Amino acid sequence: MELIKKIKQAEAEAQAIIERAKVEAAEEAEKGRENRHERVLQAEQERKKAIEAAETAAESAGFAEAAKLKEQAEKDRQRLHENVVGKMAGATAKVMDYLKG
């Protein structure tokens, strides 16, 4: 009879150990899910920061390029104006000579 009690007690202890192991495994799995979720959120934040930094850099580069192109366009306009002014005086003289003539 004593042996049966010990066997039943051992079975109860084994069942308790199994139940504790299940609970611990579930807790560990939940911790793993939480950690994974936190890593995903952190990665998303880092991705957003990287996108914002790239957008800022692109915007700065775009403004710099626009300013450079505007400056070049102004130089080209001035050069064209200087060429036209020189030719305009000669053309005006030829027209006046033709009209007088």
PyMOL commands that set and color helices and strands:
alter all, ss='L'
color gray80, all
select helices_A, chain A and resi 2-100
alter helices_A, ss='H'
color red, helices_A
deselect
rebuild
show_as cartoon
